[in-house]
Amino acid sequence: MTTFLWIMAFGFILGIIFGIIFGLVNKTVLCIVAISVSFVCGAGFIIDITLEPVKNKENIQENKENTVTYIEGVEFPEIYKAYKENELRADDTYKNNRYRITAKVNAISNDGLFNLTGGATLTMELKVDNTIVFFYAEFEKDQEEVLKNINVGDTITFEGECLSAGSWSDCKIIK
């Protein structure tokens, strides 16, 4: 809870207490002032709590833009092998960073678990050594027009944020 919320909560409680006290001793004007202060503090508290998720989302987005950077020279097979060896260690190295991946489109979907914000989820396939690896790449709504020009079976290059070797978010097609 922020300092502002504590002040609003404290003002609300004091306003009610003083409103009751002034009402009991027949100080009508002071009672009205105390209840008004209580009302204003209560409204400020409710408004701030209501706006808190919006402020947090802006801060997260701002932090995300500042901390997620594209890292050149790292290929998908390296990331995949690191996750197969030790997922915890791979998370420390690769998670929340952006990489360029070239892979074949296996499926295109605009619904399902990964599509919470619109856009589309592509199931990608890539051969790593002798294994065909499938992974998900989530594209935001602003990429829909570009994705309409892609077909299953096409090989594409995209830049995305690594959540794990099998899950990529905030992907953008590289032309």
N, C-alpha and C positions, 0 to 999 in steps of 0.2 A: 504494500500500500504506500502510495507516495505521500509526501509531506502535505501536499494540497488536500488530499483525501482525509488525512488525519485532522487537519484544521477544519474542514467542512463538517466532519462527523462530530468533532468537539463543539463547534459552533451550533450545530443542530441540537445536541443534547443540552448545552447551556441555555439556548433559547427556550427550550421547553421548560427546563427547571425554573428559570427566571420568570417565564410567562405564568407558570403556576403560582410562584411566590407573589408576584405583583398582583395577580388576580385575587389571591386570598386577602391581601391587605388593601384592596380596592384602589389600586393605582392603575386605572384603565389605560392611560396613554402609554405608560411603561410596559404594561402587559401586551399591548398591541405591538409596540416596538420589539419586544423580546420574541413574540410569536413570528413577527415578520423576519427577524434575523434567523430564526429557526427554519422558516420556510425557504429563505434564500440559500442558506447553507445546505439544506436537504436537497434542493434543486441542483446546486453546484455539485454535490456529491454524486447524485444520480447521473447528471450529464457527463461528469468525468469518468465514471465507471462505464457508461455506455460508449464513450469514445475511446476507451482504453484499448480494445481490440484493434481499432483502426490505427491508433498511434503505434501499437506494437507491430502491426503488419507493415506500416511504413518503415519502421526502424529495421525490421527483419529484411525487407526488400532492399533498403539502403545498405545494410551490412552485407547482404548477399552480393550486391553489385560491386562492393568494394573488396570483398575477400575472394570471390570466385574468379579465377583467372585462367585463361587458356594456356596450357603447357604444351610446348612443341616437342617433337621428337619421341613421344611415347606412343607406342602402337597398342592396339587392342590385345594382341596375343600376350604381351608383357603384363598387362593389367589382369587378364584372365588367369594366367599362370600364378600370379601373385595371390589372387583370391583363392585359387585351388590349394595353394601351399598353406596359407594362414590368413583367414579373413580379418582378424583383428589387426594384424600388421599391415595388411593391404589397405584397410580403411584409413589408417594413419597416413599412408603414403598417397593414396589416390582419391579417396572420398571427398566430395564437394569441390573438386577441381574440374576444369573443362578440358576436353580432349577432342581431337578430330578422329573420326572413325569412318572407314570405307567398308561397306558391307552390302550384302544382297538383301532386298526386301522380300520377306517370306509371307507377310500378311499386313493388311492395313485395316484398322478398326477405329471407329469414333465413339465407342461405348466401352463399358467394362470398368473394372476396378481402378485402373490407372488414369482414366479420363475424367477427372473431377472438375476441370476448368475449361472444357471445350478442347478444340484441336483434335488431335488423333494420336493413337499409339501404333507404332510400327513394330512388328515382330521382325527382327533382323537375323540373318544367318551369316556365319563366317567360319571358314575352316581354319582351325588352329592345330597344327601338326596333322594328325590323322583323325581329329575329332571335329564334327560339325557342331558348332556352338550356336545356340539360339539365345537372343536377349531382346529386351524391350527398350524402345526409344520413344519417349513421350514428347510430342510437339505441341506447343501452345496454339491457341486460336489464331494468332496472327500469321501462322505458317500454313493455314488451310489452303490458300490459293496456290501456293507452291506445291503442296502435297497432292493437289488434284491432277497435277501433270506427271505423277509417278505411278508406276504399275508394279504389281507383284512380279518379281523376277528381275526388276531393274537393280543395278548396283549404284548406290548413292554415297556421297560423302556428307557427313553432318558433324556439327560441333555440339557437344552436349555435356551436361554435368554428371559426373560419375556418382551414382548412389551405391552401386556395387557392380561387379562385372556383368550381372544380368539385368541391371536397371539403370537407365539413363533418363534424365529429366531436362526440361528447358532446352530442348534440342532445336537447332536451326540448320536448315539445308545450306550447304556451301556450294556456291555456283562456280 
